[in-house]
């Protein structure tokens, strides 16, 4: 078999592994392996084929990392996100406060309730702003 076919088989295996990993980094390495196959098809020696594969693979990986696809997503924390926690934005009735804390029935269970910073303690309806374990952080 020719050198270029080994490079393409390695690229194919890398693409298959990429399908299992879910990132684009192995795909960038596969692009480097394809460039090694192109170098082999053009008649370059094994050292230059390997150099082309390494340079293109590393370059593609660096470009991916610098692109918006390689950036870490700034996710909001789940205890603040109403898309993750269905309790955020719901209301609870607090009949009495004890030093900024209370216990209320919510969805058939007793919950500890704390006031969010800047909220005054008074009996009434409160909106859930955050959930920390079994504590509801509420504000007016």
C-alpha positions in Angstrom: 0.0 0.0 0.0 1.1 3.5 -0.7 2.0 5.9 2.1 -0.9 8.2 1.4 -3.4 5.3 2.0 -2.0 4.8 5.5 -2.4 8.5 6.3 -6.0 8.4 5.0 -6.8 5.3 7.1 -5.4 7.0 10.2 -7.5 10.1 9.4 -10.6 7.9 9.0 -10.0 6.2 12.4 -9.5 9.6 14.0 -12.8 10.9 12.5 -14.5 7.8 13.9 -13.0 8.4 17.3 -14.2 12.0 17.0 -17.8 10.8 16.6 -17.5 9.2 20.1 -15.8 12.2 21.8 -18.1 15.0 20.8 -15.4 17.7 20.4 -13.8 19.1 17.3 -10.2 18.6 18.4 -9.8 15.1 16.9 -11.3 16.4 13.7 -8.5 19.0 13.6 -5.9 16.2 14.0 -7.7 14.3 11.2 -7.2 17.3 9.0 -3.5 17.2 9.8 -3.4 13.5 8.9 -5.1 14.3 5.5 -2.4 16.9 4.9 0.2 14.1 5.5 -1.7 12.1 2.9 -1.5 15.0 0.4 2.3 15.3 1.1 2.7 11.6 0.5 0.7 11.8 -2.8 3.0 14.7 -3.9 6.0 12.4 -3.4 7.5 14.0 -0.3 9.5 11.7 2.1 8.2 10.3 5.4 9.9 13.1 7.4 8.2 15.8 5.5 4.8 14.0 5.5 5.0 13.8 9.3 6.0 17.4 9.5 3.1 18.5 7.3 0.7 16.4 9.3 2.0 17.8 12.6 2.1 21.5 11.6 -1.4 21.4 10.0 -2.9 19.4 12.9 -1.4 21.7 15.5 -2.3 24.8 13.5 -5.9 23.7 13.0 -6.2 22.8 16.8 -4.9 26.3 17.7 -7.2 28.0 15.3 -10.2 26.0 16.7 -9.2 26.9 20.3 -9.1 30.6 19.3 -12.4 30.5 17.5 -15.8 30.8 19.2 -16.3 27.1 18.9 -13.3 26.4 21.1 -14.2 28.9 23.8 -15.6 27.7 27.1 -19.2 28.6 27.4 -20.0 31.0 30.2 -22.9 29.1 31.6 -25.1 30.4 34.4 -25.3 28.4 37.5 -28.3 26.0 37.7 -29.6 27.4 41.0 -30.2 30.8 39.3 -31.4 29.5 35.9 -35.1 29.1 35.4 -34.5 27.0 32.3 -32.8 24.4 34.6 -34.8 24.7 37.8 -38.6 25.1 37.4 -38.9 26.6 40.9 -37.2 29.8 39.9 -39.9 32.5 39.5 -42.6 30.6 41.4 -44.2 32.2 44.4 -44.5 31.0 48.0 -46.5 32.4 50.9 -44.4 33.1 54.0 -46.7 33.5 57.1 -44.0 34.4 59.6 -40.2 35.2 59.6 -37.7 34.3 62.3 -34.4 36.2 62.0 -34.6 36.3 58.2 -35.5 32.6 57.8 -38.8 30.7 57.7 -40.2 27.2 56.9 -43.0 26.9 54.3 -44.9 24.2 52.5 -44.0 24.3 48.8 -45.0 21.5 46.4 -46.0 19.2 49.2 -42.9 19.5 51.3 -41.4 21.7 54.0 -38.7 24.0 52.7 -36.3 26.4 54.5 -36.7 29.9 53.1 -34.1 32.7 53.3 -34.4 36.3 52.2 -32.3 37.5 49.3 -30.0 40.4 50.1 -31.8 43.7 50.3 -35.2 42.3 51.0 -37.1 43.1 54.2 -38.8 40.3 56.3 -42.6 40.7 56.3 -45.3 38.1 56.0 -46.7 37.7 52.4 -46.0 36.4 49.0 -42.4 36.1 47.8 -40.9 35.0 44.5 -38.2 32.3 44.4 -34.9 33.7 43.1 -32.6 30.8 43.8 -32.6 27.3 45.1 -29.7 26.1 47.2 -30.2 22.4 48.2 -33.4 22.5 50.3 -33.4 26.2 50.8 -35.4 28.7 48.8 -33.9 32.1 48.4 -36.8 34.5 48.0 -37.4 38.2 47.3 -40.5 40.4 47.2 
